[in-house]
Amino acid sequence: MGKLGVIMSVTLKDVAEKAKINAGSVSQVLNGHPKANELKKETRERIIRVARQLGYCRNDLASSVRRGINRTIGVVVDFKNNSHHMDAYSSRIILGLLDEADRNNYAIRLLDGKNVEKVINILQSNRIEKVIVMSINQKTRKKFAEFCRSQKMSLVFLREQPASGYYSVNSADRQDARTSVSILAGHGHRNIALLCGPLEYFYAREHYAGYLEGLKDSGLDCPNALISCQTNINESESDIERMLSLPVSQRPTAFYCIADSLAMKVQNVAIQRGLNIPGDISIISVGDMDFCEFLSSPLSSMHQQHEQMGAYAVRICLGLPNKSKPSPDNIYFLPSKLIIRSSFGKLNK
């Protein structure tokens, strides 16, 4: 303690003196600077050990004021997104963001995208210069692109298309749909229904395009009566009821659903109608949520790399390399893997 009982904080200089190592090297190790790896392992370990013994705690606020940079990434989220197809996966993506940010000594601050001007004020007042936008609202995305471009800030979009030359990270929705439809067709299904989202969104258009490509690959026509592109799950359920009320020759024998929640609705409606899964109705969906294996008929689903999407976004935002390369239009597409369970099989003839 110092005078008047005030606890004196331990400084980098204190650690350097105790460890008998220059302050510059101590700073590199304790601040996670890449150059710290150039020091011997024994040196890095001694610095960390001494810092712990002395009770050193890095003052991030003072560091940000000194450098003019805050080691925080602002993440703009749609907290009240009406699209049920997207909300279910946001928590997984955010987990990936948090893990990768922490790995690189950054913090994550979640910001509500409904008030763009308020968020911009928060970014400026807190000197946050790195931004990831998860909002799928096109106007919101455009505003942040314009702001970050004018301020020369780092910006990455998660999901949907990028704007103003920035990068975006997406799941491989088109390929997921194409693969799923081709597999269903290969098991003898000819009336394959699509449960999609509103086509104003890129993710929905990608699923829709992949669905059509899968039908074409399999020599099947596009059944307009078996396509539903709704915003909320109640409207989707009405379309499922309508489809399963069609004459047997026109009724779908398989569904491709862009979200596990939609597939669960298909199961519920089918069971209520006395239909067997997969004997009468086969289902493949997207997301591979935890509940998939616990349904009455465990759900076959595309396992998308949601956490990895979050990690990719952070690495791009920080200027770090990733394993894959973006498409010509600046989109990173992360491939999925189909998890086979008992919700689909060969068509009963």
C-alpha positions in Angstrom: 0.0 0.0 0.0 1.0 3.6 -0.6 0.3 6.6 1.5 -3.1 6.9 3.1 -3.7 3.2 2.5 -4.1 3.5 -1.3 -3.2 0.3 -3.1 -0.4 1.0 -5.7 -0.9 -0.8 -9.0 1.9 -2.9 -10.4 3.4 -1.5 -13.6 5.3 -3.0 -16.5 8.4 -1.4 -15.1 8.0 -3.3 -11.8 7.7 -6.6 -13.7 10.7 -5.8 -15.8 12.9 -4.9 -12.8 11.8 -8.1 -10.9 12.3 -10.4 -13.9 15.6 -8.6 -14.9 14.3 -8.2 -18.5 13.9 -5.0 -20.6 10.5 -3.3 -20.4 10.0 -3.6 -24.2 10.1 -7.4 -24.1 7.8 -7.5 -21.0 5.3 -5.3 -22.8 5.3 -7.5 -25.9 4.7 -10.7 -23.8 2.0 -9.2 -21.5 0.2 -7.5 -24.4 0.2 -10.5 -26.6 2.3 -8.9 -29.3 3.4 -11.2 -32.2 7.0 -10.2 -31.6 6.8 -11.9 -28.2 7.2 -15.2 -30.0 10.7 -14.2 -31.0 11.8 -14.4 -27.3 12.9 -17.7 -25.8 10.2 -19.8 -24.2 12.0 -19.6 -20.9 12.0 -15.8 -21.0 8.3 -15.6 -21.8 7.5 -18.0 -19.0 9.6 -16.0 -16.5 7.8 -12.8 -17.4 4.4 -14.3 -17.0 5.4 -15.9 -13.7 6.8 -12.7 -12.2 3.7 -10.8 -13.4 1.5 -13.2 -11.6 3.6 -13.1 -8.4 3.4 -9.3 -8.4 -0.3 -9.2 -9.2 0.1 -7.3 -12.4 -3.1 -6.5 -14.3 -3.0 -4.8 -17.7 -4.9 -1.5 -17.8 -6.7 -1.8 -21.2 -8.5 1.5 -20.7 -5.2 3.3 -20.2 -3.7 1.5 -23.1 -6.5 2.5 -25.5 -6.2 6.1 -24.4 -2.5 6.1 -24.9 -2.6 4.4 -28.3 -5.9 5.8 -29.5 -7.2 2.2 -30.1 -9.6 0.1 -28.1 -8.9 -3.7 -28.3 -12.6 -4.3 -28.7 -14.6 -5.5 -31.7 -18.1 -4.0 -32.1 -20.6 -6.6 -33.3 -23.8 -5.3 -34.7 -26.7 -7.7 -34.2 -30.4 -7.9 -35.0 -31.7 -8.5 -31.5 -35.3 -8.6 -32.7 -34.9 -10.2 -36.1 -38.3 -11.4 -37.4 -36.8 -14.2 -39.5 -36.9 -17.4 -37.5 -34.6 -19.0 -40.0 -31.6 -16.9 -38.8 -32.0 -16.4 -35.1 -31.4 -20.0 -34.1 -27.8 -19.9 -35.3 -26.7 -16.5 -34.0 -25.7 -17.9 -30.6 -23.3 -20.4 -32.2 -21.8 -17.7 -34.4 -21.3 -15.3 -31.4 -19.6 -18.1 -29.5 -17.1 -18.4 -32.4 -16.6 -14.6 -32.3 -15.9 -14.6 -28.6 -13.5 -17.5 -28.7 -11.4 -16.1 -31.6 -11.4 -12.6 -30.2 -10.2 -13.8 -26.8 -7.5 -15.9 -28.5 -6.2 -12.6 -30.0 -6.6 -10.5 -26.8 -9.7 -8.7 -28.0 -13.1 -8.2 -26.4 -16.5 -8.3 -28.1 -19.2 -5.7 -27.5 -22.6 -6.6 -28.8 -24.6 -3.6 -30.3 -28.2 -3.4 -31.3 -28.5 -2.6 -35.0 -31.9 -1.1 -34.7 -30.4 2.4 -34.0 -27.5 2.9 -36.3 -26.7 6.5 -35.2 -26.5 5.4 -31.6 -24.2 2.5 -32.5 -21.9 4.8 -34.5 -21.7 7.2 -31.5 -20.7 4.3 -29.3 -18.0 3.2 -31.7 -16.6 6.7 -32.0 -16.8 7.6 -28.3 -15.1 4.3 -27.3 -12.5 4.4 -30.1 -13.6 1.1 -31.4 -12.1 0.7 -34.9 -13.0 -2.9 -35.8 -16.6 -3.8 -36.6 -18.5 -7.0 -37.5 -22.1 -6.6 -38.8 -24.4 -9.6 -38.3 -27.5 -7.6 -39.1 -29.2 -8.8 -42.3 -31.0 -5.5 -42.9 -29.7 -4.1 -46.1 -30.1 -0.5 -45.2 -28.2 -1.1 -41.9 -25.4 -2.8 -43.7 -25.0 -0.1 -46.2 -24.9 2.6 -43.5 -22.2 0.8 -41.6 -20.2 0.3 -44.8 -20.4 4.0 -45.6 -19.4 5.0 -42.1 -16.5 2.5 -41.8 -15.2 3.5 -45.2 -15.2 7.2 -44.3 -13.4 6.5 -41.0 -11.0 3.9 -42.6 -12.2 1.3 -40.1 -12.0 -2.5 -40.4 -15.4 -4.0 -41.2 -16.6 -7.6 -42.0 -20.1 -8.8 -42.7 -21.4 -12.1 -41.3 -24.0 -13.7 -43.6 -25.6 -12.1 -46.6 -23.7 -10.2 -49.3 -20.9 -7.7 -48.5 -21.1 -4.0 -49.3 -18.6 -1.4 -50.5 -15.8 -3.8 -51.2 -15.7 -5.3 -47.7 -15.7 -9.1 -47.0 -18.6 -11.3 -45.9 -18.6 -14.8 -44.3 -21.4 -17.2 -45.2 -22.4 -20.8 -45.0 -22.4 -22.7 -48.3 -26.2 -22.5 -48.6 -26.5 -23.1 -52.3 -24.3 -26.2 -52.2 -26.2 -27.5 -49.1 -29.5 -27.3 -51.0 -28.1 -28.8 -54.2 -26.6 -31.7 -52.4 -29.7 -32.4 -50.3 -32.1 -32.4 -53.2 -29.7 -34.6 -55.2 -29.6 -37.1 -52.3 -33.3 -37.2 -51.9 -33.8 -37.7 -55.7 -31.2 -40.4 -55.6 -33.4 -42.2 -53.0 -36.4 -42.2 -55.5 -38.1 -39.0 -54.4 -39.7 -37.0 -57.2 -42.0 -34.6 -55.4 -39.5 -32.7 -53.3 -40.8 -29.6 -51.4 -38.7 -26.6 -50.4 -39.3 -24.6 -47.2 -37.3 -21.4 -47.6 -37.2 -17.9 -46.3 -38.2 -14.6 -48.0 -36.2 -14.2 -51.3 -35.3 -10.6 -50.5 -32.4 -12.1 -48.5 -29.3 -13.5 -50.1 -29.2 -16.6 -47.9 -32.8 -17.5 -49.1 -31.9 -16.9 -52.7 -28.9 -19.2 -52.4 -31.0 -22.0 -50.9 -33.6 -21.5 -53.6 -31.0 -21.5 -56.4 -29.4 -24.7 -55.0 -32.7 -26.4 -54.8 -33.4 -25.6 -58.5 -29.9 -26.8 -59.4 -30.5 -30.1 -57.5 -33.8 -30.7 -59.3 -32.1 -30.0 -62.7 -29.2 -32.3 -61.8 -31.7 -35.0 -61.1 -33.9 -34.4 -64.2 -36.8 -33.2 -62.2 -39.2 -30.3 -62.9 -39.7 -27.4 -60.5 -43.0 -28.0 -58.6 -44.2 -24.5 -57.8 -47.0 -25.8 -55.5 -44.3 -27.4 -53.3 -42.3 -24.2 -52.7 -42.8 -22.0 -49.6 -40.7 -18.9 -48.9 -42.2 -17.4 -45.8 -41.0 -15.0 -43.1 -42.5 -16.5 -40.0 -43.0 -20.1 -38.9 -46.9 -19.8 -38.6 -47.1 -19.0 -42.3 -44.7 -21.9 -43.1 -46.9 -24.3 -41.1 -49.9 -23.3 -43.1 -48.0 -24.1 -46.3 -47.0 -27.5 -44.9 -50.6 -28.3 -44.2 -51.6 -27.2 -47.7 -48.9 -29.4 -49.3 -49.7 -32.5 -47.3 -53.4 -32.0 -48.3 -52.7 -32.3 -52.0 -53.7 -35.5 -53.8 -51.3 -38.4 -53.2 -49.8 -38.1 -56.7 -49.0 -34.4 -56.1 -48.1 -34.5 -52.4 -44.5 -34.1 -51.4 -42.7 -37.3 -50.4 -39.6 -35.3 -49.2 -38.9 -31.9 -47.8 -35.7 -29.8 -47.9 -36.0 -27.2 -45.1 -33.5 -24.3 -44.7 -33.8 -24.5 -40.8 -34.2 -27.3 -38.3 -37.2 -25.5 -36.8 -39.1 -25.8 -40.1 -38.2 -29.5 -40.3 -39.6 -30.0 -36.8 -42.9 -28.4 -38.0 -43.0 -30.9 -40.9 -42.6 -33.8 -38.6 -45.4 -32.6 -36.3 -47.8 -32.0 -39.1 -47.0 -35.3 -40.8 -47.4 -37.3 -37.6 -50.7 -35.6 -36.9 -51.9 -36.8 -40.3 -50.8 -40.4 -39.6 -47.8 -40.2 -42.0 -44.6 -42.2 -41.3 -41.2 -40.7 -41.3 -39.2 -41.7 -43.4 -41.6 -44.2 -44.9 -44.1 -41.6 -46.3 -42.1 -38.4 -45.8 -38.4 -37.9 -45.9 -36.7 -34.7 -44.5 -33.4 -33.1 -44.7 -32.8 -29.7 -43.1 -30.0 -27.2 -42.3 -28.4 -26.3 -39.0 -27.9 -29.5 -37.1 -29.1 -28.0 -33.8 -28.8 -30.0 -30.6 -32.4 -31.1 -30.6 -32.2 -32.8 -34.0 -31.1 -36.2 -32.6 -33.9 -36.1 -29.9 -36.9 -35.8 -32.2 -39.3 -38.6 -32.6 -37.6 -39.3 -35.9 -34.0 -38.0 -35.5 -33.4 -35.3 -38.1 -30.9 -35.5 -40.9 -29.4 -32.1 -41.2 -26.5 -30.1 -42.7 -24.0 -29.2 -40.0 -23.0 -25.7 -40.8 -19.8 -24.3 -39.4 -21.4 -21.5 -37.4 -18.6 -21.1 -34.8 -16.0 -21.2 -37.5 -17.9 -18.4 -39.3 -17.5 -16.3 -36.3 -13.8 -17.1 -36.0 -13.3 -16.3 -39.7 -15.0 -12.9 -39.3 -12.7 -12.0 -36.4 -9.6 -13.0 -38.2 -10.5 -11.1 -41.3 -11.3 -8.1 -39.1 -7.9 -8.3 -37.5 -6.1 -8.8 -40.8 -5.1 -12.4 -40.0 -5.0 -15.2 -42.6 -7.7 -17.8 -43.0 -7.5 -21.3 -44.5 -9.8 -20.7 -47.4 -10.0 -17.9 -50.0 -13.0 -15.7 -50.8 -15.0 -15.8 -53.9 -14.5 -13.1 -56.6 -17.3 -11.0 -55.0 -15.5 -11.1 -51.6 -17.6 -13.8 -49.9 -16.0 -16.6 -47.8 -18.2 -19.7 -48.2 -17.7 -22.3 -45.4 -18.7 -25.9 -46.5 -21.2 -28.0 -44.5 -21.4 -31.7 -43.7 -24.6 -33.7 -43.9 -25.3 -35.6 -40.7 -27.3 -38.7 -41.6 -30.0 -39.7 -39.1 -33.3 -41.6 -39.6 -35.5 -38.8 -41.0 -34.9 -39.7 -44.7 -34.7 -42.9 -46.7 -35.8 -44.6 -49.9 -39.3 -43.8 -51.2 -41.9 -46.5 -50.4 -43.5 -47.3 -53.7 
